[in-house]
Amino acid sequence: MERRNKLRRRKKRLRIAGCIVVAAAAAIGIGIGFYGEELQNFVSEQQVKIAQMVKSADRKTEEEKTAQQTNAEAEAENAVTPEVQDTDGLSEEDKTLYRQAKYAAKQYDYDKAISMLQNSETYQTSEKFQHAVKVYQKKKESCVSWPLDQVTHVFYHTLIKDTGKAFDGDYKSGDYDQVMTTIDEFNQITQSMYDKGYVMVSIYDMATADENGNMNAGEILLPPGKVPFVLSQDDVCYYHYMDGDGFATKLIVDEEGKIRNEYVEDDGSISVGDYDMVPLIDRFVEEHPDFSYRGAKGIVALTGYNGILGYRTDSSYETRPDDLDADKVKWLDEHPDFNLNTERENAARVAQAMKDEGWLFASHTWGHQNVSQISLERLQADTQKFKENVDPLIGGTDIIIFAFGADLTSVEDYSGEKFEYLKSQGYNYYCNVDSSQYFVQIRSNYFRQGRRNLDGYRMYYNPELLSDLFDAQSVFDSSRPVPVPTMG
């Protein structure tokens, strides 16, 4: 608008200047006897020049209008979302809705963003809402369907907060060096993947199961340059054996409703902070919402024998069978006020808060079993323990992530009595460990995906297998003992 007004003022000045020139010429002609045909010719010439200048100004105006329109369309095409601060003139309620739609669009849920605005009573009268819908529609149209067989899946174990305690030279240090990742490494990997365009997707985005367990391929729609990946973490139980070794001790919901960790300091005091994958990812997505596809986070794989999420939720803590292991006995002796129902209520509260934030849960088998080696009878007994002690706290799950990187079979399709049993128990999604970049099977009755371990062993011995994600050499924590122990 300001530019248009400037152009109008410019043309007006041109006309005024032309009139002054003509009037001045006439006055001069009168003063020096410049009469007749010469004066008329001069005045006519000046009028033609003035008309040409005005026409030129009009042409420039049209050109600038065209350029403005082209630029606006280009900006709409390239913009991720309209600016949040562009909410002048909206009510507080509409500003909130506008921001919510913007957030949904940042996470590539353009249909949701468009629906939110179009269903508002304000939409018909708000140019801002209408412009936002136009932008989101263009972004939606620019998205491409990602090949599902080219979605990588990465995973971690519990993150190390204090490397001095984890790598203190005792009999557990070697295992931690192999399969754990430090917080500093994790944060660098996350940033690297974000910088490379990676976006967390849900395993349910890749395939959906109907009520009969029949699988159908999903669809992941992302703008060019974005790369989907699935994230998971094993053993989010905070086992007794990890006490005092520099790991968080449990997950909690803080006063703001955010997921955090507790950590026991040397003096016995409790610190609350972001010390493991779940809260660290939550904080990262708060700052970078475009790291999450439609609100997806990762999968948290749980055993049950020491409880879940740092809470001692297994029935054995209450029944105290004769074969109760020494770690449980020691913990119970140190917590004479233990109450199973309280532990379960607290764990369920945290689990629900995590689900509300986009996290999924998976079975890691109740007793961290190697499914390729145990008998069917043992698998059945273990599965029932999980269903009795864990499922009620997490709302159930149809995902199983196998412990020890094991699998029910090799690369051929699933079959056999173990698979048939797990399928009968409602498991539709199966994950093993396969360090290749991609391994995805979508069959009529199951989904199967290989995972890549991002830990000390893989970074030290096979950094080339991780180069599509990050530079292992620059990420590798200098406090790690080297050489990292070999497996087996």
N, C-alpha and C positions, 0 to 999 in steps of 0.2 A: 504493500500500500504506500509506503513512504517513497519507494522508487517510482511508482506511478505518479505521485504528486509532484515529484521533482521534474519528471518529464513534462507534465502539464505546465509547470512554471517556466520551463526552458522554452517551450513553444510560444508562450505568451510574451516572454522577453524578446524572442526573435521577431514577432510581429510588431511589438512596440519599437524595437530598434529600427526595423525597416521603415516604419512610418516616420520616425525621426529623420532618417536619411533622406527620404523623399521630401519631407517638409523643408529640411535644411537646404537641399538642392534647389528647391523652388525659390527659397528666400535669396540664396546666392545668385540665382539667375536674374531675379528682379534687380538685385543691387548692381549687377555688372552688365545688365543689358542682354542677358542670356535668355532670349525669348524664342517663341515659335517652335518650329519642328525639332530643333536640337534639344530643348528642354523636355518636350514630350517623349522623344526617343530615350533620353536619359531616365526619366521617371519610369517609362515602360520597362527598360532593362532592369531597374532596381526592383520593380514589382515581380518580375519573373524570377530574379534571384531569391527574393523573399519567399515566393511560393515554393521554389525548389528546396530551400532550407527547411520550410515547414513540412513539406512532403518527406524529406529525409528524416526529420525528427519523428514523423508518424511511422515511417518504415522501421526506424530503430526501436520505437515503442513496441511494434508488433514482434520484431525479432527478440526483444528482451522478454516479452510475454511468452513466446514460444520456448525460449531458453529456460525461463522460470518453470514452465510446465514440465519440460523434459527433465530438469534437475529434480523437481519434486517427485516425478515418477521414479527416477533413478534412486532417490533417497528412500522412497517407499519400498522399492525393490530390494535395496541393500540393508535397510534398517532392520535390526533384530526386533525392536519394539519401539513405540513412541516413548519419548522421555517422560518419566514419571512427573517431573516438575511442571509439565505442560498441563496443569489441571486448574488453571485460573477459571473462575466462573462456575466450577462444579461444587455441589454440596459436599459435606464431609462424607456422607454415605456413598456418593458417586465417586469421590476420590478413592475411597477404600476399594470399591469395586474395580475401578480403573487400574489400581495397583495390583489387585489380585489377578486380573486378566493379563497384565503385563508379566507377572511372575509365571503364570501358566504358559504364556508364549515363550518366555525365556527357556522353559523346560520342554519346548517343542510340542506342547499340547495346544495346537492352534485351534482345533475344533472347540475345546473347552473355553479358550479365551474369547472366541467369536460368539459362542453361545451365551456366555456371561453378559457380554455387552448388548447383544441384540435382544435378549430377553428383559433388559432393563427398560423401565418406562422412560428413561432419559434418552434412549437411543435415537428416537425419531427427531428430537430437537437439538441433539448435541453433535456439533461438527467434530469434536474431539473423539467421541465414541465411534462415529462413522469412519473417520480417518483411520483410527486404530484397527477397525475391522478390515478395512481395505489393505492395510499393511500386513495384518496377520494372514489374510487370504493369499496375498502374493508370496509370503514366506512359505505357507503350506504348499502352494503350487510349485515352489522351487525344490521341495524335498524329493529325495530319491529313496526307493525301497532297497534296503541293504540285504545282500545275500546271507541267508541265515547260516549257511555252512561256513561262513567266514567271520563268525563272531567268536572272539577269544574269551577265555574264562581264567581269571587269575585269582590266587588265594594266598592267605597268610595264616599263621598261627598267632597266638597271643603276642603282642608287641612288648619289647623290652624297654622299660623305662630307665632303669639304672644298670648300665653295662658293667660297672664295677662289681655289682653283686651277682649278675648273671654269669659273668666270665671270671669268677673268682678262683678257678682251678679245681673245684671239687668234681665229683663224678658226674654231675649233671651238666657241667659247662660245655662239654663236647656236643651233647644233644642240642643245647640251646644254640650253639654256634652253627650247627647244621640247619635246623628247621625253623628258627625264630628270626624275626626281623626287628631292628631297633626302631624307635619312634622317629629318629632323625632320618634313617633310610626310608621309612614309610612316607614321611612328608615329602621328601625329595622325589620319590617315585610318583606319588600322587600329582605333584606339580608338573613333572615331566609329562605324564600321560595327559593331563589337562592341556598343556601347551601343544601337544601333538594332535589335539582334537578329539581325544577319547571321551566317551560319554557312557555313564553307567546305565545299563538297561536291566530290566527284570527278566528272569528266566521264563516268566509267564508271558512276556512280550514275544518270545521266540516260538512258543507253542502253547496251545490251550487244551485242556482236557474237559470233555463233557461229563455229565453225571454218571455215565457208564464207563468212564476211563478211556474213551476213544480220543486219540490225539489229533489235533489239527494244527498245521503250520500257522504261525502268526505273521505279523508284518511289522517291520521297524522302519519308520520314515524319518529321515534326518536330512538336514541341509548338506549340500556338498562340502566336503572337508571334515565332516564329523564322522567318528568311528565308534561303533558300539562295542561294549565289553561287559561281561558279567563278573561280579566281585563276590567273593565268599571268604569266610574265616572259620577255621576249625577249632573245636575244643574251647568254646567260650563258656567255660565253667569255673575257671580259676581254681585249679586243683590244689589239694593240700600240699602236694610235694613242691609246689612253686612258692610257698610262703617264705618270705625273707630273701628271695632271689631276684628282687628288682622288678616284679610285675605288679600290676594293679590287682586288687583283691575282689572287687565286685563292680557291677554296674548299678547305678542309682538314678532316680529322677530328682533333680535339684528343685529349689524353691521356684524357679522360673519355668519349670516343666521340661527342662532340657536333660538329655541323657548325659551323665558324667560317670567318672570312675572314682572309687575310693582307693587310697594307697596308704599303707601303713609305714610311717616314717621310723627312723632308728629309735626315737624316744617313745615309740608306741602311739604317738598322736596320729590322727587320721587327716590326710589331705584329700581334697576333692578337686578333680581337674580332668583334663582330656588326656588319658594315658593309654588308650587302646583304640582299635580301629573304629568302633562304632561312633564314639563322640568326635574323634578326629575327622571322620567323613562328614558327620553332621555339621561341624563347624565349617568345613571346606565348602560344603554345598550352600551354607548360609551366605558365604561370600561369593560363591560361583554357582548360582542356581543352574546354569547351563551345563554343569557337569553331570546332571541327573536327567534322564529321559522320563518325562511325565511323573516325576517324583520318586523314581526307583532308587533304591539303595542296594545293599548287598544281601547275601544269604548268611545267616549265622547258624553254624552246624553244632549241635549239642549232643553230648553223651548224657548220662544221668546218674552214674554211680556215685559221684561226689556232689550231686545236685546241679543246678544250672545258674549261670550268670553270677556266680559267687554266693548263691544262697543254698543252704543245705536242705534240699527239698526231697531227697530220696527217703522212702519209708524205712530203710535200714537204720537211719539215725534215730528213729523212734523205737523200732522193734529190737534193735541191738542183737542180731543173731550171733550165734557162737563163733562164726567165721568172720565177724566184723574186723576189717583190717586195722592195723595199728594207727594209721593216720587219722581215721575216723574216731577211734577211741581217744586219742590224744586231744583232738579238737573238741569232743564232747566233754572231756574232763576240764578243758579250759573255758567251756561255755555251759555252766550248770543251769543257766536260765533258758536253754534251748527249747523252742516250741515249734514243732513241725508245721502247724497251721499258720503260724506267723511267718515263717520262712517262705511257705508256699504263697501266701497272700502278697508278700513283698516282691517275690519273683514274678508273679503273674502281673502285678502292677507295672513293673519295669518292662516286661515282655509286651504288654499292650501299648505302652508308650512308644516302644520301638516300632511296633507294627504301624502305629499312627504316623510314624515318620518315614515309612516306606520300606522298613526292613522285613525280610522273610526269615523263617526258621526252617531248619532241616534236621532230620535224624542223622546222627553220626554213629548210630547204634548205641544202646544204653551202656554197654561195657567196653566200647572201643574195640569191637571185634573185627578180625580179618575174615570177611565174608567168603573169600576164596578158599579158606582152609577149614573153617568150622563146619560141623555137621548141620543138616537141616533142623534137627531137633534143638540144637543149641541156638541156631538163628531164631527159631520160633520162640524159645523161652526168653531170649534177649529182647526181641521185638515186643513181646507182651509187657516186659518191665518198662520199656520206653513208653508204651501206650498208657500204662497205669500211672507212671511217675512224672512224665514230661508232657505228654500231649494235653492233659487238662490245663496246664499252666500256659501253654503257648497257643491254645485253640486248635491243636492238631496240625499236621503237615502231610503233604503228599510228595515231599522231596526227601531223598536220602543221598547223603554224601558219604561215600565209603571211607572208613578209617584205613590207615596204612597205605593209601593210594591204591587199594585193591579194587577188584571188580568181580562181577559174577562170571564173566567169561572174557575171552580176548576180543579181537576186532569184529568177529561175526555177530550176527543179531542175537539178542537175548533169547534164551529158551531154558528149559529145565525146571526142576522142582523148586529151587531157591527163588528163581525169578517169579514163577507162578505163585509162590507163597507171598512174596513181597507185594506183588500186584494185587493179590486178593486182600491184602491189608491196606490197600488204598494208595500205594506208592506209584506215582506216574512219572516222576522225574528222577533220573539216576546220574550221579557224577562220580567219576574216578579221578585219578591223576594221570595225565598224559601231557608231557611237556612240549609236545608239538604246538604250533601256533593255533591250529584249529582241529577239533575233532567233535563233530556234531552228527547225531543220528536222530531223525524224526520218523518214527514208525507209527503204525496205526494204533499201537497200544502202549507206547512209551516214548519218552524223550531221554536222550543220553548225551552227555557232554563231558569231554576231557578238560582237565584244569592244569594250570601252570603254576608251580610253586615259586614265589618270589621271596627267597630266603637266602641265608648265608651260603648254603651248599650250591645252589644254582648260580648265584652271583659270582662265586669264586671259581667254580669248575666249568660252567657253561655260559659265560656272559654273552656269547654270540646268540644264544637262544632268546635273549631278552632285548636285543637291540631295537626291535620295533617299538618297545615300550619306554626304555630309558637306557642311559649309559651306565652299566653296572660298575665300571671302574670309578667313576666320579661319585657314585652313590654309596659305594662300599664304606661302611663305618670303620674308621681307623682304629677304634678300640676293640675290634674283633680279633681274637687270636688266630694266627695263620701258621701253617696251613689249616684250613677248615678240615675237620676229620672226615674221612671217606665213609661212605655208607657200608654197613655190614662189617 
